[in-house]
Amino acid sequence: MKKKLLLSGAAALGVCAPYVAVAQEDHGHADDEIIVTGTPIAHPEHESIIAADVLTEEELASRGEASIGELLRREPGVSSTFFGPAASRPIIRGLGGDRVSVLDAGIGSIDASSVSDDHAVAVEPAMAERIEIVRGAATLYYGSSAAGGVVNVFDGRIPDSEPEGGIDGALRTSLSSVNDGVEAAGGFDALIGKFGDTSFVFHGEGYYRDADDYEIPGFAESERLRALEEAEEEEHDDEEDHDHEEEAEAFGTVPNTAITAKGGAVGGSLIFPDGFIGVSAKISRSLYGVPGHHHHHEEEGDEEEHDHEEEGEEAVNIDLEQERYDLRGELQKPFLFIDTTKIRLGYADYTHQELEGDEVGTTFNNKGFEGRIEFLEKEFGNFRGATGFQYKHRNFEAIGDEAFTPPNITDQFGVFTVREYETGNWHAQVAGRYEHTSTEAESVSLSRDFDAFSVSAGLGVEPNENLFLGINLLRTERAPAPEELFSDGPHLATNAYEIGDPTLGKETARGVETTLHGEYGPISFTVNGFYTDYKDFVALIPNGEEEDELPVFEFVAHDAVFKGFEAQADADLFSAGDFDIAARAQLDYVRAKFKDAGGDVPRIPPLRTVLGLEATSSHLDLRGEVEIAADQNRIADYELPTDGYTLVNLAATWRPGGEDHGLSVQLRADNVTNEEARLHTSFLKDVAPLPGRNVKLVLRGAF
């Protein structure tokens, strides 16, 4: 069951990754109490000014998706880029790419996933123990790359406490019918020894995943795209086009969507009365196909006479590997005005090769380091606060004929602070961040420096014990990403020739976010609204020209407005025998337009609702869910409309030993009606729909 994170909105600008303590309650009853112990602004008696959600290990294990984007796609306000099952990043409130940070326990994933949608996130969902989703620009305490939101993934590979009984862990395995998929994952913590008041805890984990091309109910290409291609064929009616038309269209499966992934990690921590310090090493490897992405190889010879005969298409696969080393520590020993000190460091060496058949096409390398230190201050009367520092270094290069971005080095330094004052039923928050970003592409003799200032102010009030109202005002600045500045080349993943603009300035957002939370007897609800006015919003826009037989898309700055809401309601309905019956309903919507008659922003998700009904008991849980997405007809240039869809999902979970034992067996049926569903947020929506009917068996054991 999903849990609510009690995280104050402005706190997200100031304190390191929120470490959450979970107080378990009886299964199937009230939501678990979530206490953010890593921020002085989070208290169990207060609701959040900016809504955040927590997904626990049990729910994550039952979903078992291969990518972070697909794992979180049904959460309120969250969609996915869906570049196949392996490469999907989250989209929050219509924003993605460099505006949404996917974090590994509080610092960046240090990969190439924000460079292109076909690049997978190097954070493995199979090992996640908890995922926190924080929406909106109040999350800027993680850096300007979190201007749209944060997805923070915790896998526990650096232990922060002793395991109960000296050892604990979990194992999970699953089988999927839609792609003949097999997955296995497991991890454990073990108390190795004690040295006076200090304990040494060891952590180990590993995972394996293998899946074939996934099945779909019809053609891989959408009806609209097939009609468009047929019209083009008729317009250019000649023998060559007829030959091309006779090529078999993909039906029943989406070609080149297979995936193999494996990896593991070891870690260890010294646990002492005033805190802990620990390190970890992780390696991950995956090989996955990129659907709808083919390299055209032209042989030497008479190019004009036999273009199609001598031109072959080879599927593109990505071979990805990352080595990562981390340090995390916390000292709860007051000195001067400091109460607690936290430190978080990470270094990663990432590479992936785009394989064109058996040949290596383009290689992407990214070596990066990120570190942050923060100081939680002692309370002075009704005042609380925290201050911290953050540094990032990225050395990125793309090598090959299709390297659309030149090698570049980026350094970023940030300092942030957050203050809170509380009196009675009111509490106020203010936060600020200064960030200096320097990026250089030496091969094209370009370099830029940016100084960004961001501020946030929030006010929350509890008129009574059942109701909370919060409002947050913000002004944020974001430096353009290196890809937005320096790109100049063919990008076959997006079927475009992309051109950056090295003269781009800072992107400035002014906005307001509100939240209303109520709890009356068996019913609870949350409604979040947002309105953000962007000055110089950077977007990838077609200019109507062609280069290398690809449409030219330019990174340009336009003023834009994003507005929308997320609403969610939960109700404990009644009891029937040993079962407690509960219902959930959610609705989310985003509207994004360029100003001055500039049209719609591309790839914005449509209106969507999710309805669920659940019956829980000590031994058996039953759950049904319906996801309904509306048509998306508000489209940008060179986009096709997207039809709505209705997906029905069912699940049954059996615990043979009851809720106090760790063994569970789950049988899931996703997309029961085998509906064709396409995500408007995906570049590949017209060539790669979501998977068809899938029956999945999940076996999980905890000890």
Rosetta blueprint (number, residue, H / E / L):
1 M L
2 K L
3 K E
4 K E
5 L L
6 L L
7 L L
8 S L
9 G L
10 A H
11 A H
12 A H
13 L H
14 G L
15 V L
16 C L
17 A L
18 P L
19 Y L
20 V E
21 A E
22 V E
23 A E
24 Q L
25 E L
26 D L
27 H L
28 G L
29 H L
30 A L
31 D L
32 D L
33 E E
34 I E
35 I E
36 V E
37 T L
38 G L
39 T L
40 P L
41 I L
42 A L
43 H L
44 P L
45 E L
46 H L
47 E L
48 S L
49 I L
50 I L
51 A L
52 A E
53 D E
54 V E
55 L E
56 T E
57 E H
58 E H
59 E H
60 L H
61 A H
62 S H
63 R H
64 G L
65 E L
66 A L
67 S L
68 I H
69 G H
70 E H
71 L H
72 L H
73 R L
74 R L
75 E L
76 P L
77 G L
78 V E
79 S E
80 S E
81 T L
82 F L
83 F L
84 G L
85 P L
86 A L
87 A L
88 S L
89 R L
90 P E
91 I E
92 I E
93 R L
94 G L
95 L E
96 G L
97 G H
98 D H
99 R H
100 V E
101 S E
102 V E
103 L E
104 D E
105 A L
106 G L
107 I E
108 G E
109 S L
110 I L
111 D L
112 A L
113 S L
114 S L
115 V L
116 S L
117 D L
118 D L
119 H L
120 A L
121 V L
122 A L
123 V L
124 E L
125 P H
126 A H
127 M H
128 A L
129 E L
130 R E
131 I E
132 E E
133 I E
134 V E
135 R E
136 G L
137 A H
138 A H
139 T H
140 L H
141 Y H
142 Y H
143 G L
144 S H
145 S H
146 A H
147 A L
148 G L
149 G E
150 V E
151 V E
152 N E
153 V E
154 F E
155 D L
156 G L
157 R L
158 I L
159 P L
160 D L
161 S L
162 E L
163 P L
164 E H
165 G H
166 G H
167 I E
168 D E
169 G E
170 A E
171 L E
172 R E
173 T E
174 S E
175 L E
176 S E
177 S L
178 V L
179 N L
180 D L
181 G E
182 V E
183 E E
184 A E
185 A E
186 G E
187 G E
188 F E
189 D E
190 A E
191 L E
192 I E
193 G E
194 K E
195 F E
196 G L
197 D L
198 T E
199 S E
200 F E
201 V E
202 F E
203 H E
204 G E
205 E E
206 G E
207 Y E
208 Y E
209 R E
210 D E
211 A E
212 D L
213 D L
214 Y L
215 E E
216 I E
217 P E
218 G E
219 F E
220 A L
221 E L
222 S L
223 E H
224 R H
225 L H
226 R H
227 A H
228 L H
229 E H
230 E H
231 A H
232 E H
233 E H
234 E H
235 E H
236 H L
237 D L
238 D L
239 E H
240 E H
241 D H
242 H H
243 D H
244 H H
245 E H
246 E L
247 E L
248 A L
249 E L
250 A L
251 F E
252 G E
253 T E
254 V L
255 P L
256 N L
257 T L
258 A L
259 I E
260 T E
261 A E
262 K E
263 G E
264 G E
265 A E
266 V E
267 G E
268 G E
269 S E
270 L E
271 I E
272 F E
273 P L
274 D L
275 G E
276 F E
277 I E
278 G E
279 V E
280 S E
281 A E
282 K E
283 I E
284 S E
285 R E
286 S E
287 L E
288 Y E
289 G E
290 V E
291 P E
292 G E
293 H E
294 H E
295 H E
296 H E
297 H E
298 E E
299 E L
300 E L
301 G L
302 D L
303 E L
304 E L
305 E L
306 H L
307 D H
308 H H
309 E H
310 E H
311 E E
312 G E
313 E E
314 E E
315 A E
316 V E
317 N E
318 I E
319 D E
320 L E
321 E E
322 Q E
323 E E
324 R E
325 Y E
326 D E
327 L E
328 R E
329 G E
330 E E
331 L E
332 Q L
333 K L
334 P L
335 F E
336 L L
337 F L
338 I E
339 D E
340 T E
341 T E
342 K E
343 I E
344 R E
345 L E
346 G E
347 Y E
348 A E
349 D E
350 Y E
351 T E
352 H E
353 Q E
354 E E
355 L E
356 E E
357 G L
358 D L
359 E E
360 V E
361 G E
362 T E
363 T E
364 F E
365 N E
366 N E
367 K E
368 G E
369 F E
370 E E
371 G E
372 R E
373 I E
374 E E
375 F E
376 L E
377 E E
378 K L
379 E L
380 F E
381 G L
382 N L
383 F E
384 R E
385 G E
386 A E
387 T E
388 G E
389 F E
390 Q E
391 Y E
392 K E
393 H E
394 R E
395 N E
396 F E
397 E E
398 A E
399 I E
400 G L
401 D L
402 E L
403 A L
404 F L
405 T L
406 P L
407 P L
408 N E
409 I E
410 T E
411 D E
412 Q E
413 F E
414 G E
415 V E
416 F E
417 T E
418 V E
419 R E
420 E E
421 Y E
422 E E
423 T E
424 G L
425 N L
426 W E
427 H E
428 A E
429 Q E
430 V E
431 A E
432 G E
433 R E
434 Y E
435 E E
436 H E
437 T E
438 S E
439 T E
440 E E
441 A E
442 E H
443 S H
444 V H
445 S L
446 L E
447 S E
448 R E
449 D E
450 F E
451 D E
452 A E
453 F E
454 S E
455 V E
456 S E
457 A E
458 G E
459 L E
460 G E
461 V E
462 E E
463 P E
464 N E
465 E L
466 N L
467 L E
468 F E
469 L E
470 G E
471 I E
472 N E
473 L E
474 L E
475 R E
476 T E
477 E E
478 R E
479 A L
480 P L
481 A L
482 P H
483 E H
484 E H
485 L H
486 F H
487 S L
488 D E
489 G E
490 P E
491 H E
492 L H
493 A H
494 T H
495 N L
496 A E
497 Y E
498 E E
499 I E
500 G L
501 D L
502 P L
503 T L
504 L L
505 G L
506 K L
507 E E
508 T E
509 A E
510 R E
511 G E
512 V E
513 E E
514 T E
515 T E
516 L E
517 H E
518 G E
519 E E
520 Y E
521 G L
522 P L
523 I E
524 S E
525 F E
526 T E
527 V E
528 N E
529 G E
530 F E
531 Y E
532 T E
533 D E
534 Y E
535 K E
536 D E
537 F E
538 V E
539 A E
540 L E
541 I E
542 P E
543 N E
544 G E
545 E E
546 E E
547 E E
548 D L
549 E L
550 L E
551 P E
552 V E
553 F E
554 E E
555 F E
556 V E
557 A E
558 H E
559 D E
560 A E
561 V E
562 F E
563 K E
564 G E
565 F E
566 E E
567 A E
568 Q E
569 A E
570 D E
571 A E
572 D E
573 L E
574 F E
575 S E
576 A E
577 G L
578 D L
579 F E
580 D E
581 I E
582 A E
583 A E
584 R E
585 A E
586 Q E
587 L E
588 D E
589 Y E
590 V E
591 R E
592 A E
593 K E
594 F E
595 K L
596 D L
597 A L
598 G L
599 G L
600 D E
601 V L
602 P L
603 R L
604 I L
605 P L
606 P L
607 L L
608 R E
609 T E
610 V E
611 L E
612 G E
613 L E
614 E E
615 A E
616 T E
617 S L
618 S L
619 H L
620 L E
621 D E
622 L E
623 R E
624 G E
625 E E
626 V E
627 E E
628 I E
629 A E
630 A L
631 D L
632 Q E
633 N L
634 R L
635 I L
636 A L
637 D L
638 Y L
639 E L
640 L L
641 P L
642 T E
643 D L
644 G L
645 Y E
646 T E
647 L E
648 V E
649 N E
650 L E
651 A E
652 A E
653 T E
654 W E
655 R L
656 P L
657 G L
658 G L
659 E L
660 D L
661 H L
662 G L
663 L L
664 S E
665 V E
666 Q E
667 L E
668 R E
669 A E
670 D E
671 N L
672 V L
673 T L
674 N L
675 E L
676 E L
677 A L
678 R L
679 L L
680 H L
681 T L
682 S L
683 F L
684 L L
685 K L
686 D L
687 V L
688 A L
689 P L
690 L L
691 P L
692 G L
693 R L
694 N E
695 V E
696 K E
697 L E
698 V E
699 L E
700 R E
701 G E
702 A E
703 F L
